[in-house]
Amino acid sequence: MVFAINPGADGAANSFANFKKAALAVGASLSTASGKPATTAAYGTATIPVAPTPTVVTQTVTLGTETWTSTYSSYPNSPGPTPVSAQGVVHKIVVGGPGILAFDPTHVSAAPRDTIVFEL
């Protein structure tokens, strides 16, 4: 997506047409450079690291007598799936009330094996 705020008139050095042409030229040069994503920014000497590529992982997790198989996309240096406990934690959420259309709490961070209980 290309944006230009207060561009000059067509034909001017700061026109939208010239801005778009320059942006397309940079994009074309980045996509043809050795078939790999570019690591140098188009402006100045700033270096931008290549985005990490996730890999699909299938892992078996065992905790006591419980075993789970999980398939997920993992980025380099990310932790594997690990259950917090065999039983999990019970999260209680109160739904509504007299004249109230809300959940309390509004947010929970549940882990594998946790249970969320909704109460009126």
Secondary structure, 3 states (H helix, E strand, C coil): CCCCCCCECCCCCCEHHHHHHHHHHHHHHHHHCCCCCCCECCCCCCECCCCCCCEEEEEEEEECCEEEEEEEEECCCCCCCCCCCCCCCEEEEEEEECCEEEEECCCCCCCCCCEEEEEC
